[in-house]
């Protein structure tokens, strides 16, 4: 199992619309990549304003999702909720 985490670092003067992110952007990602769910974090304390975690069955499934036509729409939507440059982390889940 592979996890793609997208972190949004706390950045002075930056904006982040948590409602839009939760209600519009993350559902857009799920539709584009054919995923059933994601975990969304709203930062309370620490270096990140927000984060989201998507699970993929394999590295190949992640690669296929990133190469899909819907990924362009996902990337184009970022400006609708934040001015923060996201930081991506791909991890293997070892339970």
Secondary structure, DSSP 4 states (H G I P E B T S, - for coil): -EEEEEEEE--TT--B-HHHIIIIIHHHHHHHHT-S--EEEE-SSSSEEEEEEEEESSHHHHHHHHTSTHHHHHHHHGGGTBSSPPEEEEEE---
